[in-house]
Amino acid sequence: MSQSLHVARRSFSSTTRRQVDNKVPQNQKLFQENNGMPVHLKGGTFDGLLYRTTMALTVVGTGFVVYELVKAAFPKKK
């Protein structure tokens, strides 16, 4: 029993932690900069691509929903 306790204690040791750089101050400076750009696009090219993709999917989805609603409101006669 003593051996298993020792193994468990060793696995939570602080000697295996990695040192990670704190990037929060850099990101705060970037996102708080007053350059006339919307905050959702300040992250770079990937943010612009993600924004355009989201908007395109939203428009296509809204169009599909409207189409299905119109189709349900005016059913075909047999």
Summary of the structure (lengths in Angstrom):
residues: 78
radius of gyration: 26.7
end to end distance: 78.3
largest distance: 80.3
contacts: 112
relative contact order: 0.05
helix: 69%
strand: 0%
